[in-house]
Amino acid sequence: MAQITKENKTAEEKFKERKHFSLVRNFHLADFITLGNGACGSLSIFSNMQYLITHDETWLWWSMYFLPIGTLFDVLDGRVARWRKNASLLGQELDSLADLISFGVAPAVCAFAVGMRTFVDTIVLAIFISCGIARLARYNATVASIPKDASGKINYFEGTPIPTSLFLVATIAYLTKIGKINEKLPGGTMELFHGLNFHPFVLIYALSGTAM
């Protein structure tokens, strides 16, 4: 009994020794790169907010520029983790949370910023984000059993990866360039019921979410 108490005390002492800044000390290089991805997604969201306040399209363009940069971080963190052979559960969770911001929430906010703001539009965009959450959760729950190559890279994905939402952002960028945003969105506005409108263009977000 005394031995068990001694062992428990030793474990507690070890915990006390490592608890100060232990989160940061446990980070690997790849984890800091992953945080860069999440930061890009956050900056994209803030830029969209600035666009809605100022109506300056420069902010809208910045909101879209940040997402390809986030994609570079997303690709780089996996490569670095495999190169240094220090992939971890913490890194896996960080990657999913960063991806949710950069490729789930940020593209949906971008759609809202360019005019998809009706009640039905926001419901569809919320479903898109929810699909991204489900996709990432399933990945984390099954990643251990998915076949991998010698370097640790996964051989195949179940459902489209959430970064494919970058194609939605690229489409919005093109529409912004040709001036087809806000009240000029392709397809205009349709009425489901009396007073309940939506933009047909938002359905590409529904399709993307379903594919995930």
C-alpha positions, 0 to 999 in steps of 0.5 A: 500500500505504501509502495502504491502511495509512493508511486502515486505521489511520484506521478503527481510530482511529475505532473506538477513539474511539467504542468507549467507551459506543458502545452507549448512544450509538448508542441512539435514544429508541425503543430506550430505550422498547423496553428498558422492554418487556423490563424489564416482562417481566422484572419479570413473571417475578420476580413469578411467582417471588415468588408461588411462594415466598410464595403471595401472589396479589398477586405473581401479579396484579403479574406479569400487570399488567406485561405490558399495560404492556410492550405499551404500550412495544411499541406506543410504540417503533415509533411513536416510531421512525417519527415520528423516522425513526430505525429501525435494525437495532439497534432491530429486534433489541432489539424482538424480544428484548424481545418474546420476554421479555414475550410468550414467556417471561413468559406461559409462566412465568405458566402454570407459576405457576398450576399447569401444572407437570407434565413434559408441561405444561413441554414444551408451554410450552417449545414455545410459547416456541420457536414465539415464537423462530422467529416473531421470527427469521422476522420479522427475516429477512424484514422488509426484503422485506415491503411497508410503507406510507408511514410504514414500518409493515408492511402485514401479518404472517406468522403471528400476532404474538407479543404476541397471547399477551397474550390467554392472560395475560388468560384466566389473569387471569380464572381467577385472579379466579374462583379456578380456578387450581392444582388447580382449573384448567379441565379438571383433569388428564389422564393420557397414560400411566401416571404421565404427566399434563398439564393440558388447559388448557395446549393453548391455549398449543400452539394459540397457538404453532402460530398464530405 
